[in-house]
Structure formats: C-alpha cells, structure tokens
Amino acid sequence: MTNTNTSLITVLPEWSLIKVTGQDAGAFLQNLLTNNILNLSISHQHLSGFCSPKGRLLASFWVSHPKENTYFLWISRDISLEFSKKLTMYRLRSKLEISQLDEQFAILGRISSSPFETATDVFCDLPPVLYDNIQYYRRLVAQSSSHVGDEVIQDQNLWSLLEVHSGIPRISAITKDLFVPQMINFESIGGVDFQKGCYPGQEIVARSQYLGSIKRRLKLAYLEVDTRTPFLVQPGMEVFSENDPEQPCGVVVLSSLNISNHRYYFQIELKLTEISSNLYFLINPSKQSSYIHIFEPPYPLITI
C-alpha cells in the first residue's frame, strides 16, 4: 500500500497506559522487568517485559521516562488492568503510586515521514520503520480523552501495518504466557538486559540464551487473501505444516490486512525447522488456507 501522507494521527484503541511514580519507582521496576530501568535516561524510552516464574512473557511494553521518579508503561489495553493489579501486588512498602490511566487518556499514534520535534506531551517514540520504500517515524501520545481533536482519524491500518513490519512484538491477552523472550526475538530488539540483576523468570531467560538451543523465532509473513471470501488472520491463530499436519508449529503474534494488495501481513512465532515447509492455517477441519510466505524481520539476531 503506497501512502502519500507525510503525517497523520490515529486513535489506537488497542493501547493503554500505566504510570508508576514515586521515589522507589525505578528500583521497584528494576526488580521486576526484563530490561535495565536504572540505565534508562530521562526523556528516553525502551522496550521491556514482565515474565512468569517459568520465564514466559506475561506482558510487553515500552517504558518512557519523562522525569525523575516517573515512568510510563505503554501496553496492550486488554492486559493493562490485570498487569497494573499485578504490579500493585509486588508493591509492598515501596514508596510509589501505580495508576492505570485508561479513563483519563486516549492513546494516539503519530506517523510522519520526517523525524518528530521535541514535544511537551506524554509521548513515547518507537523505532522508525521502512515500509513501501518510505521511512516512517512513529510516536505514541497520551491525550486527554475529552480533547481528541478533529485532526485525528479513526483508521489505524497504516499504523498496524508498520507495527507488524517493525518485527517488534506486542504481547496481548491471547498471546500472554506463550513465549520465552527469545522465542519472539525480544533480546535482539533491546527488550532484555542480560547484565542486570534478578527479575521473575530471569534464570530461565538467561539459561535459554547461554546454555539452550533456541528452536523457535519470530518471523514476518504474508498470506494472499480473497476479499470476496474474507478470512481473518488474528493474533493467537495457530499455523500448521504439511510435514506434521496434526500439531501446530507456530502462532500469530500481530497481524494487519493490506486491502490494496489483498494480503495479510503478520508476525509469526515459528519452529525454525519448519521455515522452509509449506505452512498454512486451518480455516475449518476440512479446509486449509493458501500457503504462508515467510520473510525476515528488519534486524539481525544478536549472538552472545
């Protein structure tokens, strides 16, 4: 899809915002998250996650740090309330406040073909994405729900296409507790710091990196679709291989339909042994989709 807009703003109903503030906020998050919060400079942001004791991601989010002792977690809306409650369970006597901000703010996505200027809004800049030969810059913005202006459009198709093509996964309710971080390339996109101290699941995450053999990875993919007989590709959908049609070999993480070329683009967590196989979705017990086309995300995997 070729888009000639140099700038647009869209509502992102799938996103939410959690605020953690107080003199113990940094140390509190440092003990829980996969990335090094204490190394995050003011006015910067990075990717992070929260794991179960078994090392599987229960949430992923972008963390922005606008000022001392204040952090914002930009997270999928369908896990936001549950995750903020989980953070509260760990709070104990820490001097901080945890606020779930869905009722106060709408999350907007700004897209531009040129870098953004410094802003005073509550915002989080995401990595740029090269798509359709255009370099797009992306910014999440929290705006008062009562002040969402006329310039905001409801169509979020370009945003979701860019999110898929970024190769950066976002955990939602349907995919939580499915993946050790490396299974969706989390360590290669700056979501894990292997030098920081302990956090829930840290031993398993470290063991997978240093001692284990990572047998599953996140790839990008597309599927040709017939718009006359719509077939929805959604997160959580299982992928099958002709080599072993009885057992799923992958799962969709994020997806977006490009109407102009009749393709679903999606992120897929996949067994590495099946990358060259004929892959498909089961539409019903007796019918399968056309074959899925796999391609690489726009970054190298790190090696340690």
N, C-alpha and C positions, 0 to 999 in steps of 0.2 A: 504494500500500500504506500503510494507516494503521498506525502503530506506537505503542502507548501506553507503551512503556518510556521512562522518564526517563533511564536509564543502563544501559549494557551494556558488556561486554568480550568481544572476539572474537579468535581467533587469525588472523593474517594470513600464511599460508604463502607468498604471492607477494612479500613484502617481505623485505629484508635490511639489514644494517648494516655500514658500513665506518668505522673510526676512524683519523683522522690526527692525530698528536700529536707535539710537539717544538717547539723554539724557532723553526724555519723553517716551521712548518706553514702559517701564514697567508700568508706570501709565496709559498710553493710553490703553494697552491691559487689564489691571486690570479693567477698567471701562466697558469693552465690553464682556469679556469671562466668561464662567461658572466656571472656576477654579481660584485659587488664584495665579496669576502670581508673585506677590511680595514675595511669600513664596518659589518660585522655585529657588533652589540653582544653582550656576554656575556649569556647566558640568553635570547637571541633566536634566530630561525631565518628562513631564506628559501629560495626556490626557486632552483635553478641548474642548469646543464647543462655538458656537455663535447661539443665539436664536432670533426668531422674537419677536415682542411685545406680541404675543399670547403664547409665551413660547415654540414654536416648533423649533427644531434644523434645522437651515439653513446650518450648516457646522459642521463637527467634524474634529479634527486634533490632532497630537502630537506636543507639544511645546518643543523644546530644547533650552538651554540657555548656549551657549559655553563661553561667556564672558560678562562683564558688558555692559549693554545697547544694547545687541544684542540678538534677538530671531528668531528662525526659526520655521515655521509652516509647518508640513508635512501633506499634504492634498490630497484628490482625485483630479486628474487632471481636470475632467470635471466640477468642480465648482471653481477651483483655481483662474482663471482670474476674474470671477464675484465677488468672495469674496475679492480679493485684491482691486478691484474697490470700493467695499462697505466699506472696511477699510479706503480707501482714502477719502470717503465722510465724515467720522467721524473725520478726522484728524484736521480740522480747523487750529488753530495756534500752534498745538503741534510741538515740535522740534524733528522731526523724519523723516525717509525715509522708504517707503514701496516699496519693489521690488518683482516682480513676475519673478522667475528665470528659467522658462521652457526652454528658448532658450540657456541658459548657461550650465545647468546641466542635466544629466540623473540621475534618481533615481534608485539605485541598492538595492537589498535585499541580505544580507549575512545571511546564515544559518549555524549553527555549532552545533555539539553535545557536545561542551565544551564552557565555558564562553569566551567571547572576551577579548583581551588585550586592554589596553588604546590606542587610535588612535589619530592622528592629523587631520584626515579627518573631514569634516562636516558630522556628523552622529547623529543618534537617536536610542538608544537601546529600543526595545519593550520587554514586558514580555515574558519569556520563555513559551513554550507550550509542554505539554506531549502528544505525538501522536504516536500511534503504538508502545507503550512501550519504546519510546525514548524521552528524554528531549531535545528539540531543543531550541537553543538561536537564537534570531533574531535581526538584525541591519539594519536600513535604512542608506544608504550612498549616498551623493550627489557627483557626479564625473563629471568633465568637459566632455561635450558631445563628444569632439574630442579625448578623452583619454580613452574610454571604451575598455578595453583590451580583448585579445583572451580568457582569462580565464572565461569571462562572458558568461553564457548560456542564451538562449532565453526562454527556458521552465520554466515557473513560476508556474507549477502545485503544487509542494510541498509547495511553499510559500503561495499560495492561500488556500490550504487545512489547513495549520497551522493558517492562519488568521481566517478562519471560525471556527476552533476548539478552538481558543482562547476565543470565546464568546465576543470579543470586537468589536462592530460595527464600520463601517466607512460610513459616510453619502456620497452619491453621488448625481448626478443631478436628478436621478429618485426617490430618497427617501427623498430629502430635503423637509422641511416644513410638514413632516408627523407625527413626533414623539415629544411629550414632553419627556425630557431626561429619566425619569423613565420608560417610555414605552419600552426602549431598554437597561434597566439596567445601565444607564450611571452613576448614583450616586453610584452604587455598585462596579464600576471598577475605581473609582478615578477621574471621569470626572467633578464632581460638588463639590464645596465647599459651604456649607450652612452657613458658618460663615463670609464669605467675604461680601463686600458691594454690591450695586446695579449693575445690568447689564440688558440689554434688556431682557424682559420676566421673570425677577427674581421673581416677586411676584407670578406669576402663577406656576413657578417651585417649589417655597417654599410652596405654598398652596397645591400643589399636594402631597408633602412629609408629611406635618404636619396635614393637615385637610382632604385631599381627600382619596379616596379608589382607589388604583392603580389596574385597572382592566385588564391591558394588560402588557405583559412582553416579553423579548427576550428569546427564547429557541433555542436549536440546534435541527437539524432534518436531516434525510436522506430519500432518495427515491430510490428504486430499479428501474433501467432503462434497457431497452433492447437496446443494442448498434446497433442492426440491424435496428431499427426504432428510431433514435435519438430524444430525447425530451429534449429541453433546459430548465434548471431552471435558471432564471436570477433575479437579484435584481428588485424589483418593482412588481413581479408577485403576484397575489392575491391567497389566499388559501381559500378553501370552506369547510364547514362541512355538513355532512349528516343531522345534526339536523336542519340546516337552509340553504338549497342549493341556496336560492335566494340572500343572502347577504354574501360578503366576511368576513371572521373572522380573517384574518391575511395577512401579506405581507412579502415577502422575502427581507432580508437586504443585505446579501452577500451569494455567492454560489461558489462551486467548484466541478468538476467532478473527482472522483477517478476511473480511467479507469480499474485498476486491479481488483476491486470487483464490478464494474458496479453499482456504487452508486453516486448519487448527494448528497453532504453534503451542508447544508446551515443554515444560521441564519434566524430565523423567528420571527417576532413580532406578537403576538397572544393573542386573548382574553383568559383569564385564564379559563373561563367557558367551553372552547372547547378543553382543553388539552387532555381529555380522549375520545374525539369524533373521528369518522372516518373522517380524513382530506384528501383532495386531491386538485389537480389542474384541471382546465378545459382546456383540450387540444383544443377542439373546442366546439361549443354549444351542441353537442350531444355525446361527449366523454370525460370521465374523466380519470385522471391518476390512477395508483395504489395508495394505501393508504400511507400516510406520517407517518414516525416513529419519535416520539419526544423524545429527551433526554435533560438532564440538562447541562447548561454551567459549566465550571470548577471553580466556585467560589460561595460563599454564597451571598445572597442579604442582604444588611445592613438594620438594623432597627434603628429608632431614637425615 
